[in-house]
Amino acid sequence: MNTWKNRAALLKRRYPAQFEDLPNYMISIDPGWFEPIEEACRRINALLTNEEKALFRWRQIKEKFGGLRMYWNEGGVYMDFMSPDGLEHVVVEPQNPRLSAATRERIAGTVAEAAAKVATRCQTCGEPGTLRQRGSGWLVTACARHVERPDSPDLEPDED
């Protein structure tokens, strides 16, 4: 079975420096989004020099408010909240980054592209999907078949 823990372990094997010391529970990837996330990791790995690879680390990868969040050590602090006008995003940039501004910009662009790809892709199966609200009120990106979470152990986070 391709569980959350297995998907996290696969990314950690392929890109060990990016995920160094990151516990599996901080990598919450539904199966329908794995490919674009893995592609982002591959592209970032290719754009970093060996020196930069030693500086770059993921801090968390997850779904939030139906969108992809990929937090990294020099990517700033992100805050999402619901306002009367809808979902709002605030980013506080790091004060003393070690990666160059150009490198941080390329990484941020790769992360933004991954987020844009999954915004039209069902989290569960990878087929075309849209942002939807479940009966519980939770926002998800899903196809019509997967709006309500299917009863599947593959979609539950693993305990570390």
N, C-alpha and C positions, 0 to 999 in steps of 0.2 A: 504494500500500500504506500502511496506517495504522500506521507503525512507532512505536517508543518515541520516537524523535527528533521525529517529526511530532506526536505527542500532547503532548510537552513544549513544542514550539514553539507549538502552538495555545493552551495555557494561558498561555504567556508573552505572546502577542499580546493575548489577552482581558484579562489581569490583569497588565500590565507592572510596576506598582509592587510587587506581591507577589513577583515572581520576579526582581527586579532583580539582576543580577550572578550569578545562580545557573546554573551550567553544566547542560546538558541531562542529563548522566550522573547528576545528583543527583535527577532526576525519573524514576523507574522505574515506569511504570504499564502493567500489562497491560490489554488492551482491555476485558475484562469489568468492570473497576473504574473506567474513565474517567468515566462519567456521575456517580456519587456524588462523586468527587473534584472534578470541575468544579463540581458543585452546591455543595460546601463552599466553594470559592473564590468563587463568585458570592455566596453568603450572607455570607461574611466581608467581601467588598468592599462590600456593601450596609450592613452594620452599622458600618463604620468611617467616622469623619469624615475630611475631607481631611487634617487634621493627623495623625490616627492612621494613615492610609494611608501617610504618609511614614515612619512608624516600624515598620510591620509588614513582615516578610520571611519567606518560606519558606526553610528551610535544607536540607530533604530530604523527599522523598515517595517511599515504597517499600513493598514487602511484606517482612515479616520474621516468621518462625515462622507463616506462613499468615495473618497479620493485617496490617492497614493501619497504617503509621506515617507521620504527618505532623508533622515537626519544624519549629518556627518559632522565630524569634530570641528571643522572650520567653516561650516555653512551657516552659522548664525543660529539664533534661537527663534523658533517659529511658534506663534500662538494663533490658534483658530478659535473663533467664538461666533455664536449666532447673535446677530443684532436684529432690530426691527426691519432692516434692509436686506437681511439674508446672511450668508456665511461671509465672515470677514477674516482676513489674514494679516498678521503683523509680523515683521521680521526685524529682529535686533541683530545687527552685524557684529562679528567678533571684534574685540578691541586690538589684539596683537596677533594677527594671523601669521603663520610661518610659511604658508603657500603663497605664491605670488597672486596678485589680483587677477592676472590673465588666466592662471590655472584655476583659481576659484570660480571665475566666470565660465570657463569651459565645463567644469564639473556641474555647476548650477544649471547650465544649458542642457546638459545630458540628463540631469534629474528632471528638469521641466519637460523634456521630450518624453521621458518614460511616463510621467504623470499624465501627459496629454494622450499617449497611446492607450493607457488603461482606462481613461475617462469614457471610452466608447467600447469597452470590453467587459463582459461579465466576469466578475471575480471568481465565480465557481467553475465555469466551463470554458471561458475564453471566447465564446461566440459574441457577436455584437450585443452591446448592452447600453443602458442609459442610467443616469442617476434616478433612483426610485426610493420611495419611502415604504418600509415594511409596515405591517399592521402594528408592530410594537413601537413605531415611531422612528426607528433607526434608519439612517440613510445608507444606501448601498448602490453600487454600480452593478446592475444585473440585467439579464435577459428576462423575458416574461416568465420563463419556467423556474427561475431561481430567485425571484423577488423574496419569497419566504425561504429562510435557510433550510435546505434539505437536512434530514436526519442522517448525518454522516460523520463518523469519527474523524475523517480526514479534514474536516473543517473546524475542529476544536483544537485550541492551542495545547501543545504538549507541556507537561510539567518538567522542569529541569531539576 
